[in-house]
Amino acid sequence: MAPRREDISDSSSRIARNTVMLYFRMLLMLFVGLYTSRVILRSLGVDDYGIYNAVGGLVTVFTFITGAISTATQRFLTYEIGRGDGDRLRRVFGASVFIQILISLVLVLLVETAGARFLHHRMDIPAGRMDAASFVLHTSVAVLVLNLLSVPYNAVILAHEKMGAYALISLMEAFLKLAVALLLAWSPFDKLRSYALLMLAVAFLTRLVYGIYCRRHFTESRGLPSWDPPLFSEMLSFALWSFFGSGSYILNTQGVNVVSNLFFGVAVNAARGVATQVEGMVKLFISNMLTAFNPQITKSWASGDRDYCFLLARKASKYAYLIILTLMLPLCLESHKLLELWLVDVPEYADLFVSLGFCTLLEMVVNPLHTIQLATGKVRRYFLLTGGVSYLLLPLVWLAFRLGAPAWSAYPLFFLVYLLTGGLRLALVHRDTGFPVGIYLKLLLRLAAVTLCAVPLPLALRLGMPEGLPRLALVLLTSVSAVLPASWLLALTPGEKAVVRSRLGRLRKTD
């Protein structure tokens, strides 16, 4: 049977609707997250906030295992939906739940042995706070297990592109975390312990809601965990290579957090924690857009429509970069003032780390190529090469710190390693799928031209005016004002411009 192309306008409309829904979710989560972080930092203080980030980072190092399983589950579910095979879809879901249970048991064993030993013998924890740090370790691993058990339910919601439900459950989780922040100020007990325990309660409630929703709406999620040796072997092989490759990102980011603690103490961890919060908020904008694109990229590959698959990947890369530039340009130029308005008491180095966070975000621009490669199922060589290069980052950072480099040097090292990884990713995807490298490189050159046109005016204002609210307002305004016309002239295609004009015309008629 010849592959049948899904109606492109219907597909594009679905991507647009899902993106709008996810951005609505993200904006609310952004405001809630900003306020929550401020309250938590004030309630815990710099030392306890640093302890939570350092110990949480130690546990998060182990999540590169969960990320691999999540990637495999998402890919297999979406692929089977694209093929329309309901029986295999049910088998995939049952096998994925069984895998999560096994991995959870392994993770508990690893964290409670190797992780606990590392905490007590290697990490720099302020005097008198080791017992509280140990409590954070235990609760963090429980949160990790609950999140892992939610993976198949998350994946099936995204595979079916039910972004409205995904947005509502995510918002529920965000408001629960806000409630935790407000309750923490009134806690009569040790605030670090209280925070860790309340975050565990949030994870439990979120897991419960995901399970109830999926069982009511998706028949494949109503079965029991199942032992399916052929499928188990196929998914586990995919997950193990994904674990080796993409897991390096979690290991590097959280590993650098742990290494920073060893060389510089919890004060730098607090600064990195703030920078990571800001990077996470920017990533929300990007990942929400990519979340809307990824199922369509995988389904179009599964149905045999290669040209549309490649077109979606290029569009997703372009929009990812434009989002990064729009948000990070003013953040890089005015990080200190923005952090002052947000946190009041800004940890040392936090503004510098936020400005350098641009280096870590660029890796997301080539993420759509990663989605294409996963859709093919040919992941062994891909993850072996890209993962092998990515694993260079952590030892390079450790060596740099050992030789006396400052804490901020981790960021340019991250950029250099992931620039090389991105080039490898493009070459491998081209080899395995025929993805057009020339067209993609021309796109990247146009995006570089957008940057060169957008930066000079806000940078001149930043250098020519004294720090304060007037400069902040002008830099914010000119940053957005410079990026938008440059994107229109240099990045958008005639078809995309026509869509924008059409949407604006409808808005005018509505008014």
C-alpha positions, -999 to +999 in steps of 0.1 A: +000+000+000+015+034-010+019+059+018-008+085+020+000+121+029-022+136+056-038+168+045-011+194+050-034+223+060-051+201+086-018+190+099-005+226+100-037+238+118-033+210+144+003+221+150-008+257+153-036+249+177-014+227+199+013+253+199-012+280+211-025+257+238+010+248+250+020+285+250-010+294+271+001+267+295+037+279+294+029+316+301+008+307+332+036+284+343+062+311+337+045+336+359+038+310+386+074+297+383+089+331+387+070+339+418+075+304+432+113+306+428+114+340+445+094+327+475+114+295+478+147+313+477+136+338+504+121+310+526+151+286+523+179+311+522+210+308+499+226+279+517+195+256+519+185+266+484+220+256+472+218+223+491+185+215+475+199+222+440+232+203+447+215+172+461+187+174+436+213+176+409+230+145+423+197+126+419+189+142+386+222+128+372+205+094+373+176+107+352+195+102+320+182+067+324+146+079+326+151+103+297+162+074+275+131+053+285+109+083+279+123+089+245+118+053+235+083+051+248+073+084+230+089+073+197+072+038+197+038+051+207+038+079+181+051+056+154+024+030+159-003+057+159+012+070+126+009+034+112-026+028+127-017-005+144-040-006+175-029-040+187+008-032+186+000+001+203-015-017+233+015-040+234+039-011+234+021+006+263+021-025+284+057-032+278+067+004+286+050+003+320+068-030+328+101-014+318+095+017+340+089-006+370+122-024+365+142+008+359+126+023+391+140-005+412+175-001+397+174+037+402+164+033+439+193+009+444+218+032+427+209+064+444+205+049+479+240+033+476+264+051+453+245+084+455+243+084+493+280+075+496+289+104+473+268+128+493+284+119+526+320+116+515+325+140+486+299+168+485+305+202+502+275+205+526+275+232+553+281+221+589+250+207+606+230+202+574+240+167+564+210+151+579+187+175+561+206+169+529+202+131+533+165+136+538+164+156+505+182+127+488+156+102+499+126+123+489+142+133+456+146+096+446+110+090+455+100+120+432+122+105+405+105+071+407+070+088+406+080+108+375+094+077+359+061+058+364+043+087+348+064+085+316+040+061+296+010+082+305+028+114+295+039+098+263+005+085+253-011+120+258+016+136+236+014+109+210-023+114+206-016+152+205-040+159+234-022+191+243-052+206+261-052+178+287-014+180+290-015+217+295-042+215+323-024+188+342+009+207+339-008+238+352-023+219+381+013+208+390+026+244+388-001+257+411+005+229+435+042+240+436+031+276+442+010+263+471+041+246+485+060+278+483+034+297+502+029+270+528+067+268+533+068+303+548+045+291+576+061+258+583+072+254+620+096+225+610+129+225+592+121+243+560+144+223+538+129+190+550+094+205+547+100+216+511+114+182+500+084+164+516+058+187+500+074+184+466+071+146+470+034+151+477+030+172+445+047+144+424+023+118+438-008+138+430+004+146+395+011+109+388-023+100+401-041+125+378-021+114+347-031+078+354-068+086+358-070+107+327-053+082+304-073+052+316-105+071+309-095+083+274-071+058+258-079+021+256-043+011+253-035+025+288-061+003+306-041-030+305-017-043+330+021-042+327+031-069+303+061-090+297+065-091+259+101-104+251+104-095+214+089-060+220+108-056+253+141-064+235+133-040+207+124-011+230+152-018+254+178-018+226+164+015+214+164+029+250+199+017+258+214+035+228+192+066+236+205+063+272+241+063+260+235+093+236+209+117+247+215+109+284+248+127+282+230+161+282+215+154+317+248+140+329+267+171+317+243+197+330+237+181+364+272+167+366+286+202+361+264+213+390+279+186+412+315+194+400+309+231+407+299+222+442+332+203+447+353+232+435+333+263+445+307+253+472+270+259+476+271+296+467+279+288+431+252+261+432+227+288+442+238+310+413+236+280+389+202+272+403+189+307+395+205+305+360+190+271+354+155+284+364+159+311+338+172+287+311+143+264+320+118+291+314+132+299+280+133+262+272+096+261+280+090+284+251+111+263+227+100+228+240+063+237+238+067+246+201+088+214+195+063+193+214+036+204+189+059+196+159+075+163+171+045+139+168+039+152+132+075+147+123+075+111+135+040+103+120+050+118+086+081+096+086+061+065+096+036+071+068+064+075+042+061+113+036+098+122+037+095+157+021+069+169+046+089+154+075+120+173+064+100+205+059+086+203+094+121+197+109+135+228+091+105+250+103+109+237+139+146+245+139+140+280+126+113+288+151+134+274+179+163+297+171+140+328+167+124+321+201+159+318+217+171+350+201+139+370+210+140+360+247+178+357+254+189+389+237+173+412+264+181+386+291+218+386+282+220+424+281+200+432+312+204+401+333+215+419+365+186+443+366+160+417+357+173+394+385+172+423+409+135+429+401+127+392+403+147+380+434+157+412+452+187+394+468+206+380+438+232+353+444+267+362+433+275+352+397+238+345+389+236+374+364+267+362+346+255+326+344+221+338+331+239+358+303+260+328+294+230+305+293+226+314+257+254+288+250+234+260+265+202+268+247+215+266+211+216+228+213+178+228+210+180+243+175+190+210+160+167+190+182+142+184+152+170+165+135+172+143+165+134+136+162+139+125+125+167+101+135+146+086+163+117+081+139+139+060+116+148+036+144+185+036+133+200+049+165+231+027+173+257+046+152+240+079+157+240+078+195+275+061+196+291+090+178+271+120+190+270+107+226+307+099+225+315+135+217+290+149+242+306+129+271+337+150+266+321+180+283+321+169+320+358+158+321+368+190+302+349+211+328+365+192+356+400+197+341+393+234+335+383+239+372+412+218+383+436+241+364+421+271+381+395+283+355+365+303+369+331+288+374+317+305+343+341+287+320+317+257+319+294+276+296+317+282+266+330+247+269+294+235+267+289+256+235+320+242+218+312+205+226+276+208+215+285+227+183+306+197+173+278+174+183+253+194+162+275+191+131+278+153+136+240+151+141+234+168+108+259+146+089+244+114+103+208+123+097+217+132+061+234+098+057+205+078+071+176+097+057+188+119+028+180+151+048+191+180+026+222+195+042+226+224+018+191+238+024+196+234+062+229+253+061+214+281+041+187+283+068+213+286+095+231+314+076+198+333+073+194+329+111+229+342+117+221+372+095+190+379+116+212+379+147+237+403+132+209+427+123+191+425+156+220+429+181+236+463+174+208+487+185+200+471+219+237+466+225+244+503+218+217+513+243+231+489+269+266+503+265+256+540+262+231+544+291+235+541+329+219+510+345+183+516+356+147+511+347+147+535+317+176+515+301+159+482+309+127+493+293+145+506+261+167+475+258+136+452+261+116+472+236+144+476+210+154+439+213+120+427+203+116+455+178+149+446+161+143+408+160+108+409+145+115+428+113+149+411+108+131+377+111+104+389+087+129+400+060+155+373+064+140+341+079+104+337+069+094+322+036+068+337+013+043+311+024+049+318+061+045+356+054+012+349+036-001+329+066+009+358+090-009+383+067-040+361+066-041+358+104-036+395+109-064+402+083-088+380+102-080+398+135-087+432+118-121+419+105-129+406+140-121+440+155 
